[in-house]
Amino acid sequence: MILEDVLLMCNLSKGIEENGFKMGILLSIQNLMESMGWSAEQAMKALRIPEPEQIQFVIGLKNSGDFDSN
């Protein structure tokens, strides 16, 4: 029982860490879009975000209202 609880806590903390990391990247994309006048695609290219991973950030930008496809 204790081992299961420890594993659950480890999984939860890993999820929180991954979410925080993704939020940091999303903020970086938004900052580049605002300060440089770049599109989301230009910002993600500058940050070297692999194309297969970009869709999750496009969705995040759309949900925050900051998506610009130009």
Secondary structure, DSSP 8 states (H G I E B T S, - for coil): -HHHHHHHHHHHHHHHHHHHHHHHHHHHHHHHHHHH---HHHHHHHTT--HHHHHHHHHHHHHHT-----
